[in-house]
C-alpha cells in the first residue's frame, strides 16, 4: 500500500498523464495521496456526518410529510382499535413548522434511567418558535379522520372524525347526529351499551358528562338539558371543526371540549401499517398480530 502511495505521489508531482482520461486519473491519485497523508479518518468524518444527515432527513419527513402514531384508547372503535399503528399524512392539509422545541432532564428512578418528564416539571430547554402553515392540497371535510392537539393540552394528541366544518350546525338527538338539520348515516359508529336517554321531567342521567360539558358550553347550557346523547344545536365558527369519536359512548370529543381550531391539526390519518392485540401474551406474537389490518387505508 505504501509503495502504491509513493508511486501515486511521484506521478502527481511529475507532469501527469496526457488527455482527458489522464487528467481524471491524476485527480484521483491526488485525492488518494491527500487522504493517505491525512492519516486515518476520525469517527465524525467516517460516521458522524452521514448519521447527522440521516437524522436531519428523518426529522424533515416527520415534520413535513408523514408521522407515525399509536392508538392508545377505544374512542374510535370499530374504525380504529387499541394497538393500531398509523401513518398520518401531513401534506393533505399542509404541514406546520414546529411551534416549540422542548427537552427534559433524564430522571433516575428505581427501575433505572428514564428519559421524559413528570407533570409540572420545568423543561431543561424550552424554545418557542413562530409556526408557519405551509400550503396543503385541501382543507378538512366532514368524514375525515384527523390527528390534532388537545385544545386544552397541546402536548397530547387526539384522533377523532370530523363531522362538521365551519358554518354547519351540529345537533345530537337521542344519539343520532344531525348536521344542518339533516340526519347523518353513520355505519361506522359503534352502538354503545351505556348512556340512558334523558326523558322529559327527569334529572340528567349523565351528570358527570354534563359537568364536563359546562366547562366549554356553560354559556349555552344554562337553560338547556344537554348531555352526551342529546346535544346542541351549535354552529361551527369560522376556522374551526366539530369532532366526534366513532365510539360515541366512550369518547372525549367536541361535546366536552368544544370546537377544534384548525391550527391544532397535526395531519390526516391515512394508513394502518401495523396492529396487534395487547390482550394476547407477547409469547404468542404471531397470534397477537392482526394480520387483516396491516396496510389498511383509513376511512
Beta strands, then each sheet from edge to edge (+ up, - down):
strand 1: 66-70
strand 2: 84-89
strand 3: 100-103
strand 4: 106-109
strand 5: 112-115
strand 6: 125-128
strand 7: 145-150
strand 8: 153-165
strand 9: 169-173
strand 10: 176-179
strand 11: 182-183
strand 12: 231-235
strand 13: 240-244
strand 14: 260-261
strand 15: 265-275
strand 16: 296-297
sheet 1: 1+ 2- 15+ 7- 8+ 13- 14+
sheet 2: 1+ 2- 15+ 16-
sheet 3: 3+ 6-
sheet 4: 4+ 5-
sheet 5: 11+ 10- 9+ 12-
end
